[in-house]
Amino acid sequence: GGGAREVIQNKENGLIVPIKDVEALYIGMKRMIEEPELAKSCGERAAKIRDEQSVEKIVDQWIKVIESA
């Protein structure tokens, strides 16, 4: 569940861990520290999503939908 799974692709632009699984979260965070290339590539791809789905862009899309109705 949750919106994160709609935009995060595991090991591509982030890591997906089960909800409330502290151990899995620890392992994922440790992996990002121990694998700086993975962290860098995920971070770069995540930044693209942030830019593509900025509040401004989403608001602009909603305004277009509302105005076209």
C-alpha positions in Angstrom: 0.0 0.0 0.0 0.8 3.6 -0.1 1.7 6.0 -2.9 5.4 5.3 -2.7 5.0 2.0 -4.5 3.5 3.9 -7.4 6.6 5.9 -8.1 9.5 3.9 -6.5 11.0 1.1 -8.4 13.0 -1.1 -6.1 16.8 -0.7 -6.7 16.1 1.8 -9.6 15.1 5.0 -7.8 14.9 3.8 -4.2 14.5 0.7 -2.0 11.1 -0.7 -1.1 10.9 -2.2 2.4 7.8 -3.8 4.1 5.8 -1.4 6.3 6.8 -1.5 10.0 9.7 -3.8 9.2 12.5 -2.1 11.2 15.0 -4.8 10.3 14.4 -4.4 6.6 14.6 -0.6 6.9 17.9 -1.0 8.7 19.3 -3.4 6.0 18.1 -1.0 3.2 19.7 2.0 4.8 22.9 0.1 5.5 23.0 -1.0 1.9 22.8 2.5 0.7 25.7 3.5 2.9 27.8 0.5 1.9 27.0 0.8 -1.9 27.5 4.4 -2.8 27.0 3.8 -6.5 23.6 2.4 -5.8 22.8 5.3 -3.6 24.0 7.8 -6.2 22.0 6.2 -9.1 18.9 5.8 -7.0 19.2 9.4 -5.9 19.7 10.7 -9.4 16.6 8.8 -10.7 14.6 9.9 -7.7 15.4 13.5 -8.4 13.9 13.2 -11.9 10.7 11.9 -10.4 10.6 14.8 -7.9 11.0 17.2 -10.8 8.4 15.5 -13.0 5.9 15.3 -10.2 6.4 18.7 -8.6 3.5 20.4 -7.0 3.5 23.1 -9.6 3.3 20.6 -12.5 0.5 18.6 -10.8 -1.5 21.8 -10.1 -1.0 23.0 -13.7 -2.4 19.6 -14.9 -5.4 19.9 -12.6 -6.1 23.5 -13.8 -6.1 22.3 -17.4 -8.6 19.5 -16.5 -10.9 21.9 -14.6 -10.8 24.5 -17.4 -11.5 21.9 -20.1 -14.7 20.7 -18.3 
